[in-house]
Amino acid sequence: MKVLKGVVFVVLVVVAAVGVFNGFFVGASIYFGPFYEGDAEQSRNFGIWLVGNGVVVLVSAVGGVVWYWRYLRRRRG
């Protein structure tokens, strides 16, 4: 049961982090206007967004696992 709760916790952390990242990305594009003028710039910015999402997923997953592991250690001790 601890593993299932841990997986759910990590998934929720990842979803929250990706939501915040994409919210900032959309907010910045609304504030500054479109980030592209041509097809090449649009493709580059899509790549930046995609890599950014990947980094956010990896960092938040690792952070969620560490956070939950520390929670379990604190609870046992």
N, C-alpha and C positions, 0 to 999 in steps of 0.2 A: 504494500500500500504506500510505503514511503517513496518508492520509485515512481509510482503513478502520480502522486502529489508533486514530486520533484519535476517530472516531465510537464505537467500542467503549469506549474509555476514558471518554468523556463519558457514555455510557449507564450505565456501571458507577458512576460518581460520582453520577449522578442517582438510581439505584436505591438506593445506600447512603444518600444523604441523605434520601430519602423514607422509607426503612425506619427510620432513626433518629428522624425527626420523628414518624412514626406510633407508634413504640415509646414515645416520651415521652408522646404524647397518650393512649395506652392506659394507660400506667403512672400518669399523673396521674388518669385517670378511675377506675382501680382504687383508688388511694390516697384520693382525695377523695370517691369515690362518684359517682353519675351527675351530669352537669352540667345536667340538666334535670328539671323536674317536670311541665311541660305541653307541649302540642304546639308552642306558639309558641317556647318556649325550646329545644326539640329542633330546630326548624327553624333557629333562629338559630345554634345551636352547630354544626349540620351545615354551614351557610354559612361559619362561621369555620374549620372543619376544611378545607373545600374550598378556600377562598382561601389558607389556610396551605399546603396542598399545592402550589397553583399557584405561590406565592412561592418555596417551597423548590425546586421544579423549575426555575424561571427562574434563581434565584441559583446553584444548583449547576451548571446547564448553562453559564452564563457563567463560573463559576469553573473548571469542568473544561476549557473551551476555552482560557482564559488559562493554566491550569496546563500543559496539553499544549503550547501554543505556546511557553511559556518553556522547557519541556523540549527541544523541537526546536531552539530558538535556542542553548541551552547545549551541546547535542550537536554542532552544526555548528561552533561557535566554539572 
